[in-house]
Amino acid sequence: MDFQILQNIIAELSSAIIGAKVDRLHQGAGGELYLVLHQRKKNSILLISPVRSMPRIHLVSIKPPSAHALQGFPLYLKSRLSGAMVTDIGLLNQDRVVEIRFKKAGAEYRLVLELIGSAANLILTDGTHTILSLYYPAAFKDNIGRPLLPGLHYAAPAKRPFISASARKLHGHQEGISIAQDGAGLPFNRSAEIFFERLIEQKHAAALRSNLSSVARQALVKTERRITALSEDLRSADRADDHKRAGELILANLRQLTAGMEQADLASHDGGVITVQLDRKLSPVQNAERYFRKYKKAKAGREIAATRMKQSREEASYLKSILSDIVHAVDHDTLVRIRGELTAQGYLVRRERGSKGRSEPRVQPFRKVLYRGWEVLVGKSALGNDYVTTKLARPDDLWLHAEGMPGSHVLVRNPGRADIPQDVFMKAAALAAFYSKGRRAAKVPVTYTSARFVKKPKGAKPGLVTLLERNTVMAVPEET
């Protein structure tokens, strides 16, 4: 946390929590601690996090549910601070080291939060600064210049020379997070809460985006390998007609054939000569039957392979669409919806009921854009595309999609069955181009048609449709 912002946060805390008693303590999902403080019939919730990826201290509006049963340092802290009164709070050495003082039944405790990036820590001492317990113990080692263990005397880290924000940026220093631009005009604690909520949301979204992309890519690689194998099967199955022709030629030339022959040159219907391989143990009729059996088996295999090929190509198209949706997802809720879609399609294991985690967001599966009084809907995912196309579209609505690439289904609502103005049409085409894999291209071909000509094949993957009529226009990708 930035030192100047921290100063303001501590100043607000000084007037907000001094005199309050610790009512409860619990640990959050990320390892952070929450002190519920009670004063004058009012509760305050103080977040204290020594977690080194995001050390911080500030009040929060809502206490999240406990994520872990207390043990180790948090449990010890609870045993000492429950019922204790906050007597003071301040900064040590005018540095990013916060000390909160407590009193309980005549005993004095000091909780020290060191907000120093990768060395962040939370230490509980008694009134004489003897360490009682701490979040990250640091034993005596050659590379430890400042050991921190229970029983040792606590001394705040030496204050480091001040480095201006511009100098930190110039020399690559990343310690200290500025929250000045978040929650302008709000109390500093509230601004800090808003800032870190956004930062955590962004981190969760980035992790979820990476995981979903990995799952979809792995599935796509597997599907493309299946397509390659099926292509080989289809090429082999193409020999079915050769088997049928060989059987027919044997029957047409029975008088020339006898048992014990290994091959025969037989005249074909077009006047040519075809060499047919024979099983010397079988009679000519049995050889013909053998070829007809091969023909039936190859034909059946070709039909199965062709069906699987069609399904595999649809699956590959769907997965490419999902990857495009993941790239274009602008918020965590959209990514959670895509995760639910991948789970429903069997690419992810469904989480058991009662498992902790965010539930499916109740948000619209499409974006709504109003342009010159016309309503344009843009699907957010493959399921969102299905919803727009199969649930919302009416026969006279205009339907658009980037041609030959994954992207959103775009719908211009036309309840009055009026002629859609050219600029509205081009705006919808620009949105279809932007929310597609071709969004970085100078121009993108966009297919458009009346919604009445868009059909969803039975059993097709989400987002896959067939068009009975279509036209194409070139559009410049444009979001707004």
C-alpha positions in Angstrom: 0.0 0.0 0.0 1.2 3.5 -0.8 2.5 5.2 2.4 0.5 8.4 2.0 -2.7 6.5 1.4 -1.9 4.3 4.4 -1.4 7.4 6.6 -4.9 8.6 5.7 -6.4 5.1 6.3 -4.8 4.9 9.7 -6.0 8.4 10.6 -9.5 7.4 9.8 -9.1 4.2 11.8 -7.8 6.1 14.8 -11.1 8.0 15.1 -13.2 4.9 14.1 -12.0 2.0 16.2 -10.2 3.3 19.3 -12.3 2.3 22.3 -13.9 -0.6 20.3 -13.8 -4.2 21.6 -12.9 -7.2 19.6 -16.1 -9.2 19.3 -15.1 -11.9 16.8 -12.2 -12.9 14.6 -12.3 -15.1 11.5 -10.2 -15.9 8.5 -11.1 -15.3 4.8 -10.6 -17.5 1.8 -7.4 -15.7 0.8 -5.8 -16.0 4.3 -6.8 -12.5 5.4 -8.1 -11.9 8.9 -11.2 -10.0 9.9 -11.7 -8.4 13.3 -15.3 -7.6 14.1 -15.1 -4.6 16.5 -18.1 -3.4 18.7 -18.5 0.1 20.0 -21.6 2.0 21.0 -24.0 -0.5 19.6 -22.2 -0.4 16.3 -20.0 -2.9 14.6 -16.9 -2.2 12.5 -15.1 -4.9 10.4 -11.4 -4.4 10.1 -9.6 -6.4 7.4 -6.0 -7.2 8.2 -4.0 -9.1 5.6 -0.3 -10.0 5.8 -0.7 -12.2 2.7 2.3 -11.2 0.7 0.6 -11.1 -2.7 -1.7 -8.3 -1.4 -0.9 -7.0 2.1 -3.4 -4.4 3.3 -5.4 -3.0 6.1 -8.8 -1.2 6.0 -12.4 -1.3 7.0 -14.8 -3.3 5.0 -18.6 -2.9 4.5 -19.6 -6.6 4.7 -18.0 -9.5 6.6 -17.6 -12.4 4.2 -18.3 -15.9 5.5 -15.5 -17.7 7.2 -13.6 -19.8 4.8 -11.3 -21.8 7.2 -11.6 -23.2 10.7 -9.1 -21.2 12.8 -5.9 -22.9 13.6 -2.3 -21.8 14.2 -1.6 -18.1 14.4 -5.3 -17.0 13.8 -6.5 -19.3 16.6 -3.9 -18.0 19.0 -4.7 -14.4 18.0 -8.4 -15.1 18.7 -7.6 -16.5 22.2 -5.7 -13.3 23.1 -7.7 -10.6 21.5 -11.3 -11.7 21.9 -12.9 -9.2 24.3 -9.8 -6.9 24.1 -10.2 -3.1 23.7 -8.4 -1.2 21.0 -6.4 1.6 22.8 -4.3 3.0 20.0 -3.3 2.6 16.4 -0.5 4.3 14.5 2.6 3.9 12.2 6.0 2.9 13.5 9.1 4.7 12.2 6.8 6.7 9.9 6.9 3.6 7.6 4.4 1.1 6.3 4.3 -0.7 9.7 1.0 -0.5 11.5 0.8 -1.1 15.3 -2.6 -1.6 17.0 -2.6 -1.7 20.8 -5.1 -3.7 22.8 -5.9 -4.1 26.5 -7.6 -7.1 28.1 -7.9 -7.9 31.8 -4.9 -5.8 32.7 -2.7 -7.4 29.9 -1.5 -5.3 27.0 -1.0 -6.7 23.5 0.4 -5.1 20.3 -0.6 -6.3 16.8 2.0 -5.2 14.3 1.3 -5.4 10.6 4.3 -4.9 8.3 3.1 -3.9 4.9 6.4 -4.3 3.1 5.6 -6.3 -0.1 7.3 -9.7 -0.2 8.3 -9.3 3.5 4.9 -8.5 4.8 4.0 -10.1 8.2 1.7 -9.9 11.2 3.2 -10.2 14.6 1.5 -10.3 18.1 3.6 -9.0 21.0 3.0 -8.3 24.6 3.4 -4.8 26.2 7.2 -5.2 26.2 7.4 -6.1 22.5 8.2 -9.7 23.2 6.9 -11.7 20.3 4.1 -14.1 21.3 3.1 -15.4 17.9 3.3 -14.4 14.2 2.0 -15.2 10.8 5.3 -15.9 9.0 8.1 -17.1 11.4 11.6 -16.3 10.3 14.2 -18.5 11.9 17.9 -17.8 12.4 19.6 -18.4 9.0 22.6 -16.9 7.2 20.2 -15.2 4.7 17.9 -13.9 7.5 19.1 -10.5 8.8 16.1 -10.1 11.1 14.9 -13.3 12.7 11.3 -13.3 14.0 10.3 -16.0 16.4 8.2 -16.3 19.6 10.2 -15.2 22.6 12.4 -12.8 20.7 12.2 -9.0 21.2 10.4 -7.3 18.3 12.0 -4.4 16.6 10.4 -2.6 13.7 12.3 -2.9 10.4 14.7 0.0 9.7 13.1 2.7 7.7 14.1 2.6 4.1 15.0 5.8 2.3 12.1 7.6 0.7 11.7 7.0 -3.1 9.4 9.2 -5.0 6.6 7.6 -7.1 8.3 8.7 -10.3 11.7 7.2 -9.2 10.0 3.9 -8.1 8.5 3.7 -11.6 11.8 4.6 -13.2 13.8 1.9 -11.3 11.1 -0.8 -11.6 10.0 -0.7 -7.9 6.5 -2.1 -7.7 6.0 -2.1 -3.9 3.1 0.1 -2.7 -0.3 0.1 -4.4 -1.9 3.4 -5.1 -5.7 3.7 -4.6 -6.0 7.4 -5.1 -8.0 7.1 -8.3 -10.5 4.7 -6.9 -13.5 6.0 -5.0 -12.7 9.7 -5.4 -14.5 11.7 -2.7 -15.1 8.7 -0.5 -13.4 8.0 2.9 -10.0 6.4 2.4 -11.0 3.1 3.9 -13.9 2.8 1.6 -11.7 3.8 -1.4 -9.3 1.1 -0.4 -12.1 -1.5 -0.1 -13.3 -0.6 -3.6 -9.8 -0.7 -5.1 -8.9 -4.1 -3.6 -12.3 -5.6 -4.6 -11.6 -4.6 -8.2 -8.1 -5.9 -8.0 -9.1 -9.3 -6.6 -11.9 -9.5 -9.2 -9.3 -8.9 -11.9 -7.0 -11.5 -10.5 -9.8 -14.1 -10.2 -11.0 -13.2 -13.8 -7.4 -13.6 -15.1 -7.0 -17.0 -13.4 -10.4 -18.2 -14.6 -9.7 -17.0 -18.1 -6.4 -18.9 -18.2 -8.0 -22.0 -16.9 -11.0 -21.9 -19.3 -8.7 -21.2 -22.3 -6.5 -24.2 -21.3 -9.5 -26.5 -21.1 -11.0 -25.4 -24.4 -7.6 -25.5 -26.2 -6.9 -29.1 -24.9 -10.4 -30.2 -26.0 -9.8 -28.5 -29.4 -6.5 -30.3 -29.9 -8.1 -33.6 -29.1 -11.0 -32.9 -31.5 -8.7 -31.9 -34.3 -6.7 -35.1 -33.8 -9.9 -37.1 -34.0 -10.8 -35.3 -37.3 -7.4 -36.3 -38.7 -7.9 -39.9 -37.7 -11.4 -39.9 -39.2 -10.1 -38.5 -42.4 -7.9 -41.6 -42.7 -10.8 -43.9 -41.9 -12.9 -42.2 -44.6 -10.1 -42.7 -47.1 -9.9 -46.3 -46.2 -13.7 -46.6 -46.4 -13.7 -45.3 -49.9 -12.4 -48.7 -51.0 -15.9 -50.1 -50.3 -16.9 -49.7 -53.9 -13.7 -51.6 -55.0 -14.9 -54.5 -52.8 -18.3 -54.4 -54.4 -16.9 -54.3 -57.9 -14.6 -57.2 -57.2 -17.5 -59.3 -55.9 -19.6 -58.5 -59.0 -16.8 -59.3 -61.4 -16.3 -62.7 -59.7 -20.0 -63.6 -60.1 -19.9 -62.3 -63.8 -16.9 -64.6 -64.6 -17.6 -67.7 -62.6 -16.9 -70.0 -65.6 -13.3 -68.7 -65.8 -12.6 -69.3 -62.1 -11.9 -72.4 -60.1 -11.0 -73.1 -56.4 -7.4 -72.8 -55.6 -6.7 -69.7 -57.7 -4.9 -66.8 -55.9 -5.8 -64.1 -58.4 -7.6 -63.6 -61.7 -7.6 -60.9 -64.5 -11.2 -60.2 -65.1 -12.8 -58.0 -67.8 -14.7 -55.0 -66.3 -17.9 -53.4 -67.5 -16.0 -50.6 -69.2 -13.8 -53.0 -71.3 -10.8 -52.8 -69.1 -9.1 -55.6 -67.1 -9.0 -55.7 -63.3 -6.8 -58.0 -61.3 -8.8 -59.5 -58.4 -7.1 -61.2 -55.5 -8.7 -64.5 -54.4 -8.5 -66.8 -51.4 -7.3 -70.2 -52.7 -9.1 -72.0 -49.9 -12.5 -70.7 -51.0 -14.7 -71.4 -54.0 -15.3 -68.5 -56.6 -18.8 -68.0 -55.1 -17.4 -67.9 -51.6 -14.7 -65.4 -52.7 -17.5 -63.2 -54.1 -19.4 -63.4 -50.8 -16.2 -62.5 -49.0 -15.9 -59.3 -51.1 -19.6 -58.4 -50.5 -19.1 -58.8 -46.7 -16.1 -56.4 -46.9 -18.2 -54.0 -48.9 -21.0 -54.0 -46.3 -18.5 -53.5 -43.5 -16.6 -50.7 -45.2 -19.9 -49.0 -46.2 -21.2 -49.2 -42.6 -17.8 -47.9 -41.4 -17.9 -45.0 -43.8 -21.4 -44.0 -42.6 -20.3 -44.1 -39.0 -17.0 -42.2 -39.8 -18.9 -39.6 -41.8 -21.4 -39.0 -38.9 -18.5 -38.8 -36.4 -16.6 -36.4 -38.8 -19.7 -34.1 -39.0 -20.0 -34.1 -35.2 -16.3 -33.5 -34.7 -16.2 -30.6 -37.1 -19.2 -29.1 -35.3 -17.4 -29.6 -32.0 -14.2 -28.0 -33.3 -16.3 -25.0 -34.5 -18.0 -24.8 -31.1 -14.7 -24.9 -29.2 -13.2 -22.1 -31.4 -16.3 -20.1 -30.7 -15.8 -20.7 -27.0 -12.2 -19.6 -27.2 -13.3 -16.4 -28.9 -15.9 -15.9 -26.2 -13.2 -16.3 -23.5 -11.0 -13.7 -25.2 -13.9 -11.2 -25.5 -15.3 -11.7 -22.0 -15.0 -8.4 -20.2 -16.0 -9.4 -16.7 -15.8 -12.2 -14.2 -19.5 -13.0 -14.4 -19.3 -13.7 -18.1 -16.4 -16.0 -17.6 -18.3 -17.8 -14.8 -21.2 -18.3 -17.3 -18.8 -19.7 -19.9 -17.5 -22.1 -17.2 -21.0 -23.2 -16.6 -21.4 -23.8 -20.3 -18.3 -25.9 -20.5 -19.4 -27.8 -17.5 -22.8 -28.5 -19.1 -21.1 -29.7 -22.2 -18.9 -32.1 -20.2 -15.6 -30.4 -20.7 -15.3 -29.5 -17.0 -16.3 -31.6 -14.0 -19.5 -30.3 -12.3 -18.8 -29.0 -8.8 -20.7 -30.8 -6.1 -23.6 -29.1 -4.4 -22.6 -27.3 -1.3 -19.0 -26.8 -2.5 -17.8 -23.3 -1.9 -17.4 -20.9 -4.7 -19.3 -18.4 -6.8 -22.7 -19.4 -8.1 -23.7 -18.9 -11.6 -24.3 -15.1 -12.1 -27.8 -14.0 -12.9 -26.9 -11.7 -15.6 -28.2 -11.3 -19.2 -26.3 -13.7 -21.6 -26.2 -10.9 -24.1 -25.2 -7.2 -24.5 -27.8 -4.6 -25.4 -26.8 -1.7 -27.5 -29.2 1.2 -28.3 -28.4 3.0 -31.5 -30.6 5.7 -32.9 -33.6 4.2 -31.2 -32.9 0.7 -32.5 -32.2 -2.2 -30.1 -29.2 -4.4 -31.0 -28.5 -7.6 -29.1 -25.0 -9.2 -29.0 -24.6 -12.8 -27.6 -21.9 -13.0 -24.9 -21.2 -16.7 -25.3 -22.3 -19.8 -27.3 -25.2 -20.2 -25.0 -25.8 -16.5 -25.2 -25.9 -16.8 -29.0 -28.4 -19.6 -28.7 -30.6 -17.5 -26.4 -30.5 -14.5 -28.8 -31.1 -16.5 -31.9 -33.7 -19.1 -30.7 -35.4 -17.3 -27.8 -35.5 -13.6 -28.7 -35.3 -13.4 -32.5 -38.5 -12.8 -34.4 -38.9 -13.5 -38.1 -38.4 -9.9 -39.3 -35.4 -9.2 -37.1 -32.0 -8.8 -38.8 -29.5 -11.5 -37.9 -25.7 -11.0 -38.4 -22.5 -13.0 -37.7 -18.9 -12.7 -38.8 -18.4 -15.0 -41.8 -16.3 -18.1 -41.4 -15.0 -17.4 -37.9 -16.1 -17.7 -34.3 -18.1 -14.7 -33.0 -21.2 -13.4 -31.5 -24.7 -13.6 -33.0 -26.0 -10.1 -33.4 -29.7 -9.3 -33.7 -31.4 -6.0 -34.7 -34.9 -6.0 -33.2 -37.5 -5.0 -35.7 -40.9 -5.3 -34.0 -42.5 -2.8 -36.5 -41.3 -4.7 -39.6 -39.8 -1.4 -40.8 -36.9 -1.0 -43.2 -33.7 -0.9 -41.1 -31.7 2.3 -41.8 -28.4 1.8 -43.5 -26.4 3.3 -40.7 -28.1 1.1 -38.1 -27.4 -1.9 -40.4 -23.7 -1.0 -40.6 -23.5 -0.4 -36.9 -24.8 -3.9 -36.2 -22.3 -5.3 -38.8 -19.5 -3.4 -37.0 -20.5 -5.0 -33.7 -20.6 -8.5 -35.3 -17.1 -7.8 -36.7 -15.8 -6.5 -33.3 -17.2 -9.4 -31.3 -15.5 -12.0 -33.5 -12.0 -13.5 -34.0 -11.5 -10.9 -36.7 -11.8 -7.9 -34.4 -8.2 -6.7 -35.1 -8.6 -6.9 -38.8 -9.2 -3.7 -40.9 -12.4 -5.2 -42.3 -14.3 -8.3 -41.6 -16.9 -10.1 -43.9 -20.2 -10.3 -42.0 -23.1 -12.6 -43.0 -26.6 -11.2 -42.6 -30.1 -12.4 -43.2 -33.6 -12.3 -41.8 -34.0 -14.2 -38.6 -36.6 -16.4 -40.2 -33.9 -18.0 -42.3 -31.7 -19.0 -39.3 -32.3 -22.5 -38.0 -30.9 -24.5 -35.2 -30.3 -28.1 -36.2 -31.5 -30.7 -33.7 -28.7 -31.8 -31.4 -26.3 -29.2 -32.6 -23.7 -27.7 -30.2 -24.6 -24.3 -28.6 -24.2 -21.4 -31.0 -24.2 -23.5 -34.2 -26.9 -22.7 -36.7 -27.7 -23.2 -40.4 -28.8 -20.4 -42.8 -31.4 -20.9 -45.5 -30.5 -17.6 -47.1 -27.5 -15.3 -46.7 -25.8 -12.1 -47.9 -22.4 -10.6 -47.0 -21.2 -7.1 -46.2 -17.7 -5.9 -45.3 -17.6 -4.1 -42.0 -15.0 -2.3 -39.9 -14.9 -3.8 -36.3 -16.3 -1.2 -33.9 -17.4 -1.7 -30.3 -19.4 1.5 -29.7 
